[in-house]
Amino acid sequence: MKVVERLAALRQEMREAGLAAYVVPGNDPHASEYMASHWFEMQWISGFNGESGTMVITLDHALLWTDSRYYLQAGLELKDSTIELMRESDVDCPKIVDWLADNVQGLVGVNPEMFSVNDFAEWKEKIELKSIDLIKPIWTEGRPAIPQDKLYPYSADFAGETVESKLARMREIVNRKSSNRKWAMIISALDEIAWLLNIRGKDVEYNPVVISYVVLEDDKCTLFVDANKVDSPAQNYLDFNNIDVKPYEAVFDYIRSLSGAILYDGARVNEALYEAIPEGCKKIDAKSPILIDKAKKNAVELEGERIAMRQDAVALTRFFKWLEEEAFADGKTQTECSLADKLHEFRSMGENFTDESFGTIAGYQGNGAIVHYAATPENCAVVKPEGMLLLDSGGQYLDGTTDITRTVWLGGRIPQQAKLDYTYVLKGHIALATARFPRGTRGNQLDALAKQYMWAAGITYGHGTGHGVGHFLGCHEGPQNVRTDNNPTALEIGHIISDEPGIYRTDKWGIRTENLITVIPAKQTKATTTEDEWLAFETLTLCFYDTSLIELSLMTEDEIDWLNAYHVRVYKEISPLLNNEEKSYLAYKCAAIEVEN
């Protein structure tokens, strides 16, 4: 069935349901960033394969909203589809709900499983909504099944805390929020479920999670999951921890049977679950306490992250050595895809490696300027031993999750503008890494530190400077981040965030430098004049920078000292894990920068 035929079939369903419009967001029922292909409904109905987008279909129009990362891709993939591209990053592009309010008269259908409680309520204030799933009746051929991979226990030796302890703490928190003796909390976010129950799986690419729901009550905990995912060892583990198991789809009937107070996070729980809550229950919308606790890594998790970083650094050292010494030898041809494959090969040699943490971004020359560039075997650039390569990648290890970006020069004369850009990015990267700030500081208050030098040069970037990172979970996690948006979440000890400023010049190059950093107590100084608790960052990532790209005249003495000290640390921690040739290569890359007076 072609896109135009799918649209026609959907419109027939709309007429029968009495709808003037139908909305297909690029979501799943669990508010996931990465989804199982079973829920690629937006992609199926539109033919657009970007990760972010929302389709609006009326009886005579079809429109796709997506952001600037995907304009080029959408323009190509929507050709001859009758679908109009709505460029939502443009200042004059209307919000979807506002467009519907201005252009559609009548009922607008949405699948409530694909809308959060909060988004559904916001839309309902402006348009008349009907909860209905119209994709299921027409996507009957070729729809991928919900994954059936087995779930497995995640040892407290890695998690740093037992399930019993986590459940007790969550119950204590909910008891304080609820005035009712009888209560239940609905949990639908897959990373929260994985963290709470110390379970992992393979249901979503790059994310070791299990497609499931959980209802936590004052006296029981129920996991709603397909029975095929639970083998005997998993069942024994769940039984030992007093976790009941029911079928995945049974969650709706179970919620309908509840009484007392029902807690949910309206930003993460879907509308269909909310609609199942009985009328007589007290509904409490509160930010998930699991989301908050999960973000603050314990000592075992942080040590695991450091172990994972060392494994990652070994893989990256071997990759860059191969790239310089072997990749192009004897006339060998490399592409962005072959580089990504080679890096995966090196990572897979690491102890406790399970998967990549996201699809590697290997952006050569101008492709590096596309922030979320994704090369495919059918459409990837040939890489030559010259010019700029941006490499953004990460690994999932049982010990932790990594995410790193390095930009390197592959050969030829380095343009002065490239050196200036690289140095502005590096200076901002160091400025954030070395920040000291009082407890209570939010990420948006630190964002300008990473941008100050490029702002002074009249340059900026549109993506966030830092995102939260999970522990053997999602590469992107909240609630903490560093970006311009006014996020009320203060940075806390144990938070892990990325530090990744960048500069992107269309058709020339992209430059981004990324480490993961964690919040730690800052050393007190005699100059402190308040009783505030001061915080700082510890850099977790261990990999050298391409110092050939640095314009040293722009660097301060303190910045050079920081860079040299970092390289000393990289060599000290990583060299014992390398052979002699690799040690020599790393020593060369970590050589101290000396500046003539």
Backbone torsions as a table, in degrees:
resi	resn	phi	psi	omega
1	MET	NA	124.4	179.3
2	LYS	-80.7	167.8	-177.3
3	VAL	-57.9	-44.7	-178.7
4	VAL	-63.5	-32.9	177.8
5	GLU	-72.5	-37.0	176.4
6	ARG	-64.0	-42.7	178.1
7	LEU	-62.7	-40.4	178.9
8	ALA	-64.1	-41.7	178.8
9	ALA	-64.9	-40.1	178.4
10	LEU	-64.9	-41.7	-179.8
11	ARG	-63.8	-34.0	176.1
12	GLN	-64.5	-41.7	176.1
13	GLU	-63.0	-37.9	178.8
14	MET	-63.4	-44.4	179.8
15	ARG	-60.5	-42.9	-179.0
16	GLU	-67.0	-29.3	179.8
17	ALA	-90.8	-2.1	179.8
18	GLY	71.6	34.7	-177.3
19	LEU	-102.2	142.6	174.0
20	ALA	-91.3	-21.7	-179.9
21	ALA	-155.8	158.1	175.9
22	TYR	-139.1	139.9	-175.7
23	VAL	-115.5	131.1	178.6
24	VAL	-122.1	97.1	179.0
25	PRO	-80.8	160.2	177.5
26	GLY	-86.5	57.2	-176.1
27	ASN	-122.9	170.6	167.2
28	ASP	-123.2	176.6	-177.5
29	PRO	-69.6	-4.7	-173.3
30	HIS	-114.1	12.9	-179.6
31	ALA	55.6	39.1	-176.3
32	SER	-84.2	145.3	171.6
33	GLU	-74.1	-46.7	174.2
34	TYR	-103.7	135.5	-172.7
35	MET	-123.7	154.5	167.7
36	ALA	-68.1	146.3	-174.1
37	SER	-64.8	-14.7	175.2
38	HIS	-55.7	-30.2	-176.1
39	TRP	-104.4	20.9	176.5
40	PHE	-79.2	56.0	-175.2
41	GLU	-71.8	-42.1	178.2
42	MET	-61.6	-43.6	179.7
43	GLN	-64.6	-39.8	-177.7
44	TRP	-66.7	-44.7	-175.0
45	ILE	-75.4	-24.0	-174.1
46	SER	-105.1	-27.3	-171.4
47	GLY	81.1	0.7	176.8
48	PHE	-91.4	126.9	-172.6
49	ASN	-104.8	14.9	175.6
50	GLY	-67.9	161.1	-176.8
51	GLU	-80.1	-17.2	-175.4
52	SER	-131.3	126.4	177.9
53	GLY	174.4	160.5	177.2
54	THR	-139.8	129.8	178.4
55	MET	-96.7	138.8	170.8
56	VAL	-122.6	124.0	-179.5
57	ILE	-120.3	123.4	170.4
58	THR	-106.7	-177.8	-178.5
59	LEU	-69.9	-16.9	179.6
60	ASP	-135.6	4.7	177.6
61	HIS	-139.1	156.2	172.7
62	ALA	-140.2	130.1	-175.5
63	LEU	-134.9	144.7	176.9
64	LEU	-122.2	122.0	173.3
65	TRP	-94.3	127.9	171.2
66	THR	-151.3	166.0	-174.4
67	ASP	-94.4	178.6	-169.5
68	SER	-63.0	-21.3	178.5
69	ARG	-61.4	-24.9	-169.8
70	TYR	-118.3	11.3	-177.1
71	TYR	-58.4	-48.7	-177.5
72	LEU	-63.8	-47.6	-179.8
73	GLN	-60.9	-45.2	-178.3
74	ALA	-65.1	-39.3	179.3
75	GLY	-58.9	-37.3	179.9
76	LEU	-76.7	-43.7	-173.3
77	GLU	-77.7	-21.6	-179.9
78	LEU	-91.1	-2.0	-178.9
79	LYS	-57.8	132.0	177.8
80	ASP	66.5	18.0	-178.6
81	SER	-99.3	-9.1	-173.6
82	THR	72.6	6.9	-178.3
83	ILE	-94.0	130.9	179.1
84	GLU	-90.0	132.6	178.4
85	LEU	-83.4	126.7	176.0
86	MET	-108.1	115.8	-173.4
87	ARG	-87.4	89.4	-168.4
88	GLU	-70.9	-14.5	176.2
89	SER	-79.1	-16.4	179.1
90	ASP	-73.6	141.5	-174.2
91	VAL	-64.1	-26.3	-177.5
92	ASP	-94.4	7.0	179.7
93	CYS	-82.9	124.4	-178.9
94	PRO	-71.3	152.0	171.5
95	LYS	-66.3	153.0	-175.5
96	ILE	-58.7	-48.2	-176.8
97	VAL	-64.4	-34.4	178.6
98	ASP	-69.7	-38.9	177.5
99	TRP	-62.2	-43.4	179.0
100	LEU	-62.4	-42.6	-179.6
101	ALA	-62.8	-34.8	-176.4
102	ASP	-86.4	-23.8	-169.7
103	ASN	-119.4	-8.2	-175.5
104	VAL	-124.7	130.3	174.3
105	GLN	-112.4	119.6	-179.1
106	GLY	123.0	-172.6	-175.9
107	LEU	-69.9	140.1	173.4
108	VAL	-113.3	121.9	-178.8
109	GLY	-90.4	141.2	174.4
110	VAL	-143.6	148.6	171.4
111	ASN	-80.8	113.7	-174.2
112	PRO	-64.8	-18.2	176.9
113	GLU	-70.1	-19.5	-175.9
114	MET	-100.1	5.4	179.3
115	PHE	-122.6	135.8	172.8
116	SER	-69.9	159.8	177.6
117	VAL	-57.0	-43.8	-177.3
118	ASN	-65.7	-44.7	-179.4
119	ASP	-65.4	-40.8	178.9
120	PHE	-61.2	-43.9	-179.5
121	ALA	-64.9	-40.3	179.1
122	GLU	-63.2	-43.2	179.2
123	TRP	-67.3	-37.4	-175.9
124	LYS	-64.9	-22.3	176.9
125	GLU	-70.8	-21.3	-173.7
126	LYS	-112.6	-27.6	-177.2
127	ILE	-138.5	164.0	-179.6
128	GLU	-90.9	116.8	-174.7
129	LEU	-106.3	149.5	172.6
130	LYS	-130.3	127.2	178.6
131	SER	-79.3	114.6	-178.1
132	ILE	-162.6	141.6	177.4
133	ASP	-103.6	108.8	179.6
134	LEU	-102.8	-6.2	177.8
135	ILE	-80.0	-39.8	-178.3
136	LYS	-54.7	-42.5	-178.6
137	PRO	-67.9	-23.9	-175.6
138	ILE	-106.2	-21.6	177.1
139	TRP	-92.6	76.2	-175.3
140	THR	-105.8	-15.4	180.0
141	GLU	-117.2	130.0	174.4
142	GLY	78.1	5.4	179.1
143	ARG	-74.9	124.9	179.5
144	PRO	-61.3	142.6	176.6
145	ALA	-74.1	159.8	171.1
146	ILE	-63.4	130.9	-175.1
147	PRO	-54.1	147.9	-176.4
148	GLN	-116.3	17.2	-179.2
149	ASP	-63.3	150.3	-177.7
150	LYS	-73.1	142.3	170.3
151	LEU	-84.0	158.6	179.3
152	TYR	-143.8	150.0	178.6
153	PRO	-65.9	145.0	174.8
154	TYR	-110.0	112.0	-170.6
155	SER	-58.3	142.0	174.4
156	ALA	-63.6	-17.5	175.3
157	ASP	-63.2	-30.7	175.3
158	PHE	-93.1	-39.8	-175.1
159	ALA	-75.2	-27.0	178.3
160	GLY	81.6	2.7	-179.8
161	GLU	-160.4	144.3	-179.6
162	THR	-81.0	161.2	175.3
163	VAL	-61.9	-41.9	-179.6
164	GLU	-55.9	-44.1	-179.3
165	SER	-66.4	-43.3	-179.3
166	LYS	-64.6	-44.7	-179.5
167	LEU	-63.3	-40.7	179.6
168	ALA	-63.0	-42.0	-179.5
169	ARG	-68.1	-40.7	178.2
170	MET	-63.7	-40.3	178.9
171	ARG	-64.3	-38.1	178.6
172	GLU	-64.0	-41.6	179.1
173	ILE	-65.0	-45.7	-178.1
174	VAL	-67.6	-36.6	177.0
175	ASN	-58.3	-35.3	178.9
176	ARG	-71.7	-32.4	-179.0
177	LYS	-79.4	-27.6	-174.1
178	SER	-104.9	131.9	176.1
179	SER	-86.3	-6.6	180.0
180	ASN	-89.4	144.5	175.3
181	ARG	-71.1	-31.7	179.8
182	LYS	-105.5	126.3	-177.9
183	TRP	-149.7	165.7	173.4
184	ALA	-147.1	148.2	176.5
185	MET	-121.1	128.2	178.9
186	ILE	-89.9	128.0	-179.7
187	ILE	-125.0	120.3	-177.0
188	SER	-121.4	-18.0	-179.1
189	ALA	-71.5	126.6	-172.1
190	LEU	-64.6	-36.5	179.9
191	ASP	-69.7	-32.5	177.5
192	GLU	-67.9	-40.5	178.6
193	ILE	-64.9	-45.1	179.3
194	ALA	-59.3	-42.9	-179.3
195	TRP	-68.1	-46.5	-174.9
196	LEU	-63.0	-43.4	-174.4
197	LEU	-97.5	2.7	-176.7
198	ASN	50.6	53.3	174.3
199	ILE	-126.3	155.2	176.3
200	ARG	-139.4	166.6	179.6
201	GLY	-159.4	-166.4	-177.8
202	LYS	-130.9	29.4	-172.7
203	ASP	-75.8	-25.2	-176.2
204	VAL	-126.2	129.8	-178.1
205	GLU	-54.1	132.5	177.6
206	TYR	73.1	-8.7	-176.0
207	ASN	-123.1	117.0	-174.9
208	PRO	-80.4	64.2	-174.9
209	VAL	-119.2	170.2	-178.6
210	VAL	-120.9	126.6	178.4
211	ILE	-69.5	114.7	-171.1
212	SER	-170.6	171.0	168.6
213	TYR	-126.7	160.9	173.1
214	VAL	-135.4	138.0	167.4
215	VAL	-116.6	115.4	178.9
216	LEU	-98.6	128.1	179.5
217	GLU	-122.3	172.8	-177.9
218	ASP	-64.6	-24.7	-176.7
219	ASP	-126.2	4.7	179.0
220	LYS	-160.3	165.8	176.5
221	CYS	-136.5	127.3	-176.4
222	THR	-121.5	127.1	176.7
223	LEU	-101.4	123.7	178.5
224	PHE	-102.3	108.2	-171.7
225	VAL	-152.2	150.3	177.2
226	ASP	-59.5	132.0	-176.3
227	ALA	-60.8	-26.7	179.9
228	ASN	-65.4	-19.2	-179.1
229	LYS	-81.9	-12.3	-172.1
230	VAL	-109.8	101.0	175.7
231	ASP	-88.1	-176.9	-174.5
232	SER	-60.7	-47.4	178.1
233	PRO	-59.8	-40.2	179.1
234	ALA	-65.7	-41.4	179.2
235	GLN	-63.7	-41.0	177.6
236	ASN	-61.3	-41.1	178.7
237	TYR	-63.0	-45.8	-179.1
238	LEU	-66.2	-41.5	177.6
239	ASP	-61.8	-43.2	-179.4
240	PHE	-59.1	-33.8	-178.5
241	ASN	-96.5	13.6	175.8
242	ASN	58.1	42.6	177.7
243	ILE	-107.1	115.9	177.8
244	ASP	-74.9	152.1	179.6
245	VAL	-123.6	128.8	176.1
246	LYS	-133.9	161.4	-179.0
247	PRO	-60.0	149.4	-177.1
248	TYR	-52.7	-50.0	-176.0
249	GLU	-74.0	-11.7	-178.3
250	ALA	-73.2	-6.4	-176.9
251	VAL	-60.8	-35.6	-176.6
252	PHE	-67.4	-47.0	177.8
253	ASP	-65.2	-35.3	179.7
254	TYR	-64.4	-43.7	178.7
255	ILE	-62.7	-37.4	179.5
256	ARG	-64.0	-19.2	-178.8
257	SER	-91.6	-4.1	-173.8
258	LEU	-78.5	162.3	174.3
259	SER	-143.5	172.3	-179.5
260	GLY	85.0	-146.5	-179.3
261	ALA	-93.7	135.8	178.3
262	ILE	-117.7	118.8	178.7
263	LEU	-99.5	143.2	178.6
264	TYR	-157.1	155.9	174.7
265	ASP	-98.9	107.9	-174.2
266	GLY	-63.6	-16.8	178.2
267	ALA	-84.9	-14.1	-172.9
268	ARG	-125.4	-27.5	178.9
269	VAL	-83.1	138.4	-176.5
270	ASN	-82.1	159.8	-175.2
271	GLU	-62.5	-34.2	-179.5
272	ALA	-63.1	-39.4	176.2
273	LEU	-65.3	-41.8	179.3
274	TYR	-61.8	-42.2	-179.0
275	GLU	-66.6	-19.0	178.1
276	ALA	-81.2	-13.0	-179.1
277	ILE	-68.1	127.6	-179.3
278	PRO	-60.4	149.5	-177.7
279	GLU	-57.6	-36.2	-174.9
280	GLY	-76.8	-5.9	-178.2
281	CYS	-79.8	149.3	171.9
282	LYS	-83.6	119.1	-175.8
283	LYS	-97.1	124.8	-178.0
284	ILE	-120.9	111.8	177.2
285	ASP	-92.2	114.6	-177.8
286	ALA	-145.6	143.6	176.4
287	LYS	-55.1	135.7	-175.8
288	SER	-58.6	123.5	176.0
289	PRO	-66.0	-23.8	177.2
290	ILE	-67.7	-44.0	177.8
291	LEU	-55.2	-42.5	-177.2
292	ILE	-70.8	-46.2	-178.0
293	ASP	-69.4	-41.0	-177.2
294	LYS	-60.0	-32.3	-176.9
295	ALA	-71.5	-24.1	-178.4
296	LYS	-94.4	98.8	-173.6
297	LYS	-70.2	138.3	177.0
298	ASN	-82.3	177.4	-174.1
299	ALA	-62.8	-37.2	179.5
300	VAL	-67.3	-43.8	178.7
301	GLU	-61.7	-42.6	-179.4
302	LEU	-66.2	-39.5	177.4
303	GLU	-66.8	-36.1	175.7
304	GLY	-62.5	-40.2	177.1
305	GLU	-60.8	-40.1	179.6
306	ARG	-65.4	-38.2	176.9
307	ILE	-64.3	-45.2	179.0
308	ALA	-61.6	-37.7	179.7
309	MET	-64.1	-36.5	178.2
310	ARG	-67.7	-41.9	176.3
311	GLN	-61.7	-41.8	179.9
312	ASP	-64.5	-40.3	-178.4
313	ALA	-65.6	-35.9	176.1
314	VAL	-61.4	-46.3	-179.7
315	ALA	-61.9	-42.7	-178.4
316	LEU	-68.9	-39.2	177.4
317	THR	-60.8	-46.8	179.3
318	ARG	-64.3	-37.0	179.1
319	PHE	-64.8	-49.8	-177.0
320	PHE	-66.7	-34.1	174.6
321	LYS	-62.7	-46.1	176.9
322	TRP	-60.5	-41.9	-177.5
323	LEU	-61.8	-40.3	-178.1
324	GLU	-79.2	-35.1	-168.8
325	GLU	-105.1	-25.4	-172.4
326	GLU	-126.2	-27.8	-169.3
327	ALA	-56.8	-39.1	-175.3
328	PHE	-110.2	9.0	-178.8
329	ALA	-65.4	145.4	176.8
330	ASP	57.1	34.1	175.4
331	GLY	73.5	18.2	179.6
332	LYS	-62.5	144.7	178.6
333	THR	-103.9	135.5	177.2
334	GLN	-124.8	150.3	173.8
335	THR	-125.0	170.7	175.8
336	GLU	-57.8	-38.2	-179.4
337	CYS	-69.5	-40.5	-179.6
338	SER	-66.6	-32.9	176.0
339	LEU	-66.1	-43.5	178.5
340	ALA	-61.8	-41.4	179.3
341	ASP	-63.8	-40.2	-179.1
342	LYS	-66.5	-40.6	178.2
343	LEU	-63.6	-40.0	177.0
344	HIS	-61.0	-40.0	178.8
345	GLU	-59.3	-45.2	179.5
346	PHE	-67.0	-41.1	-179.9
347	ARG	-63.9	-39.2	-175.7
348	SER	-64.6	-14.2	176.3
349	MET	-78.8	-13.2	-175.2
350	GLY	-73.6	145.3	178.3
351	GLU	-62.9	133.7	177.5
352	ASN	67.5	16.1	174.4
353	PHE	-72.8	135.7	178.4
354	THR	-119.7	-33.0	-174.3
355	ASP	-173.1	171.7	166.9
356	GLU	-74.5	157.2	178.3
357	SER	-91.4	-9.3	171.2
358	PHE	-172.1	168.5	179.3
359	GLY	-67.8	125.7	-177.3
360	THR	-57.4	133.4	174.1
361	ILE	-100.9	106.3	173.9
362	ALA	-110.8	98.9	-175.9
363	GLY	-106.9	109.9	-178.6
364	TYR	-93.1	132.0	178.8
365	GLN	51.5	-123.5	-175.8
366	GLY	-62.4	-26.2	178.5
367	ASN	-65.0	-25.5	176.8
368	GLY	-67.2	-17.5	179.2
369	ALA	-81.0	-9.7	175.6
370	ILE	-88.8	109.6	-164.6
371	VAL	-57.2	-45.5	179.8
372	HIS	-111.1	48.3	-179.1
373	TYR	-63.1	140.3	177.3
374	ALA	-135.4	106.8	177.6
375	ALA	-75.7	145.3	175.4
376	THR	-124.2	157.3	179.0
377	PRO	-56.2	-30.0	-179.2
378	GLU	-81.5	-19.1	-173.8
379	ASN	-148.5	75.1	176.7
380	CYS	-138.4	152.1	-173.7
381	ALA	-80.2	147.3	168.5
382	VAL	-74.0	132.8	-178.8
383	VAL	-100.7	129.9	178.9
384	LYS	-109.8	161.0	179.4
385	PRO	-77.2	51.2	179.1
386	GLU	-159.1	156.0	176.5
387	GLY	82.9	-164.9	-168.9
388	MET	-105.3	138.7	174.2
389	LEU	-126.7	125.7	172.7
390	LEU	-103.2	126.4	-177.0
391	LEU	-126.4	108.1	-179.8
392	ASP	-113.8	119.3	-172.9
393	SER	-154.5	171.6	177.9
394	GLY	-167.6	164.7	-178.5
395	GLY	-129.5	151.7	171.1
396	GLN	-105.5	117.5	175.9
397	TYR	-118.8	151.8	174.8
398	LEU	-55.4	-27.5	-179.6
399	ASP	-77.0	-27.8	-176.5
400	GLY	169.6	-178.5	-176.5
401	THR	-114.9	134.9	180.0
402	THR	-117.6	157.0	178.1
403	ASP	-157.7	119.5	-175.1
404	ILE	-144.8	142.6	171.4
405	THR	-126.5	131.4	171.0
406	ARG	-129.1	141.7	175.6
407	THR	-114.3	127.7	-175.1
408	VAL	-130.4	154.2	176.5
409	TRP	-98.6	126.8	-173.5
410	LEU	-91.4	-11.3	178.7
411	GLY	147.0	162.3	-177.4
412	GLY	91.5	177.4	-179.6
413	ARG	-71.0	131.3	-179.6
414	ILE	-84.9	120.2	176.9
415	PRO	-61.9	144.2	-179.7
416	GLN	-60.4	-35.8	179.7
417	GLN	-64.2	-35.2	177.9
418	ALA	-64.5	-40.6	179.1
419	LYS	-67.4	-39.8	177.6
420	LEU	-63.0	-47.1	-179.3
421	ASP	-60.2	-46.9	-178.6
422	TYR	-60.1	-40.3	-176.7
423	THR	-72.3	-38.8	174.6
424	TYR	-58.8	-43.2	179.4
425	VAL	-64.7	-45.6	-178.6
426	LEU	-63.2	-41.4	179.3
427	LYS	-62.6	-42.3	177.3
428	GLY	-65.8	-40.0	177.0
429	HIS	-58.5	-45.0	179.3
430	ILE	-68.9	-38.7	-178.8
431	ALA	-60.0	-41.7	178.0
432	LEU	-70.8	-42.1	-178.2
433	ALA	-61.9	-29.2	-175.8
434	THR	-102.9	10.8	-177.1
435	ALA	-67.3	144.3	168.6
436	ARG	-117.1	138.4	-175.3
437	PHE	-155.4	150.8	179.9
438	PRO	-75.3	150.4	177.2
439	ARG	-58.3	139.9	-174.9
440	GLY	104.5	-8.0	179.1
441	THR	-72.2	138.4	179.0
442	ARG	-100.2	159.6	-177.2
443	GLY	-60.7	-36.5	-178.4
444	ASN	-67.6	-19.8	176.8
445	GLN	-76.1	-18.4	-179.9
446	LEU	-100.8	-11.3	-172.4
447	ASP	-56.4	-40.5	-176.6
448	ALA	-66.5	-21.9	177.7
449	LEU	-59.2	-40.1	-177.8
450	ALA	-77.7	-17.1	-175.7
451	LYS	-105.0	-8.6	-168.6
452	GLN	-58.3	-40.0	-175.4
453	TYR	-75.6	-39.6	176.5
454	MET	-72.3	-32.9	174.1
455	TRP	-59.9	-42.7	-179.8
456	ALA	-61.5	-27.1	179.3
457	ALA	-93.8	3.8	179.4
458	GLY	79.0	30.0	-177.8
459	ILE	-126.4	148.2	173.3
460	THR	-151.3	-177.9	176.5
461	TYR	-142.2	157.3	-172.1
462	GLY	-97.0	-14.8	-177.2
463	HIS	-88.7	169.2	177.8
464	GLY	-67.0	152.6	177.6
465	THR	-80.7	-30.3	-177.8
466	GLY	-154.8	139.3	175.8
467	HIS	-122.6	154.5	174.9
468	GLY	-68.7	156.0	-179.2
469	VAL	-132.4	135.7	-179.4
470	GLY	-83.5	171.5	178.1
471	HIS	-104.3	107.5	-169.9
472	PHE	45.2	48.0	177.1
473	LEU	-145.4	-140.4	-176.3
474	GLY	-70.1	140.5	175.8
475	CYS	-68.0	-26.7	174.7
476	HIS	-114.2	121.9	176.0
477	GLU	-142.0	154.6	175.3
478	GLY	-107.8	-174.6	8.1
479	PRO	-91.3	-7.0	-173.8
480	GLN	-80.8	149.2	171.3
481	ASN	-164.0	175.4	173.3
482	VAL	-128.9	107.7	179.7
483	ARG	-163.8	177.7	-175.2
484	THR	-73.0	-26.3	-178.4
485	ASP	-58.8	146.9	-177.0
486	ASN	-83.6	78.8	178.7
487	ASN	-82.7	121.3	-176.7
488	PRO	-73.2	-7.2	-177.2
489	THR	-73.8	120.0	176.5
490	ALA	-78.5	150.5	176.6
491	LEU	-74.3	131.7	-175.9
492	GLU	-123.0	155.5	176.2
493	ILE	-56.2	130.4	-179.1
494	GLY	99.0	-14.1	174.0
495	HIS	-65.9	140.5	171.4
496	ILE	-114.4	131.0	176.6
497	ILE	-135.7	161.9	173.6
498	SER	-89.2	157.3	176.9
499	ASP	-127.7	96.5	-168.4
500	GLU	-143.2	66.5	171.9
501	PRO	-67.9	161.9	-179.2
502	GLY	-158.7	161.8	173.5
503	ILE	-132.0	135.5	-174.2
504	TYR	-131.8	120.5	179.6
505	ARG	-115.2	113.1	-174.7
506	THR	-52.7	130.1	177.3
507	ASP	67.7	6.3	178.4
508	LYS	-115.3	-68.5	-178.4
509	TRP	-165.8	162.1	168.3
510	GLY	-121.5	139.3	179.8
511	ILE	-128.4	120.3	176.8
512	ARG	-142.0	140.4	177.6
513	THR	-126.6	122.6	-173.5
514	GLU	-134.8	128.5	167.1
515	ASN	-124.2	160.1	167.0
516	LEU	-95.9	137.3	-179.3
517	ILE	-129.9	152.5	178.8
518	THR	-126.2	148.8	-177.3
519	VAL	-79.9	130.8	-179.6
520	ILE	-134.4	164.2	172.9
521	PRO	-64.8	138.8	178.7
522	ALA	-86.6	149.8	173.4
523	LYS	-67.6	132.3	-179.6
524	GLN	-75.4	148.4	177.8
525	THR	-120.1	158.5	179.1
526	LYS	-66.5	-20.3	-177.7
527	ALA	-77.0	-10.6	-178.0
528	THR	-62.9	127.1	-175.4
529	THR	-111.8	2.3	179.5
530	THR	-127.2	171.2	178.7
531	GLU	-90.5	9.7	-178.5
532	ASP	-62.1	149.3	171.8
533	GLU	-85.6	125.8	-175.7
534	TRP	-100.9	144.1	-176.9
535	LEU	-123.3	162.6	178.4
536	ALA	-150.8	-173.4	179.2
537	PHE	-118.9	144.8	166.4
538	GLU	-107.8	128.8	176.6
539	THR	-79.5	125.7	-178.7
540	LEU	-93.3	-37.5	-175.2
541	THR	-67.7	143.9	-177.9
542	LEU	-130.5	94.1	176.8
543	CYS	-160.7	138.5	-177.0
544	PHE	-66.5	158.6	173.7
545	TYR	-100.2	156.9	176.2
546	ASP	-81.4	94.4	-175.5
547	THR	-71.7	-14.3	178.0
548	SER	-66.4	-18.9	-178.0
549	LEU	-91.5	-1.9	-175.8
550	ILE	-84.3	132.0	169.9
551	GLU	-90.1	97.4	-170.8
552	LEU	-63.1	-25.2	-179.2
553	SER	-64.9	-18.9	179.2
554	LEU	-91.0	-11.4	-174.7
555	MET	-89.3	139.5	175.2
556	THR	-84.4	166.4	178.3
557	GLU	-61.6	-40.8	180.0
558	ASP	-63.9	-39.3	179.4
559	GLU	-65.5	-41.6	178.5
560	ILE	-66.6	-39.9	177.6
561	ASP	-61.3	-41.3	179.6
562	TRP	-63.6	-43.9	-178.1
563	LEU	-64.4	-44.0	179.0
564	ASN	-63.9	-42.3	179.2
565	ALA	-64.4	-38.2	178.1
566	TYR	-63.5	-43.1	-179.8
567	HIS	-67.5	-35.1	174.2
568	VAL	-60.3	-43.9	179.7
569	ARG	-64.7	-43.4	179.1
570	VAL	-57.5	-48.7	-177.7
571	TYR	-64.9	-42.1	-177.8
572	LYS	-62.0	-41.1	-174.8
573	GLU	-84.1	-28.3	-172.6
574	ILE	-99.6	-32.9	-174.7
575	SER	-57.7	-35.5	178.5
576	PRO	-62.7	-15.2	-177.8
577	LEU	-97.1	4.2	-174.5
578	LEU	-115.2	160.8	171.9
579	ASN	-80.9	176.2	-172.7
580	ASN	-62.8	-40.6	178.9
581	GLU	-64.8	-42.0	179.5
582	GLU	-66.8	-36.4	177.1
583	LYS	-62.1	-43.5	-180.0
584	SER	-62.8	-42.2	178.3
585	TYR	-62.4	-45.6	-179.3
586	LEU	-65.1	-38.6	178.4
587	ALA	-61.1	-40.5	178.0
588	TYR	-63.6	-42.9	-178.1
589	LYS	-71.1	-25.9	-178.0
590	CYS	-99.7	10.9	-179.2
591	ALA	-58.2	141.8	-177.4
592	ALA	-65.5	142.8	174.3
593	ILE	-84.4	126.5	178.4
594	GLU	-113.7	130.4	-178.2
595	VAL	-112.5	127.8	178.2
596	GLU	-72.4	136.7	178.3
597	ASN	-78.4	NA	NA
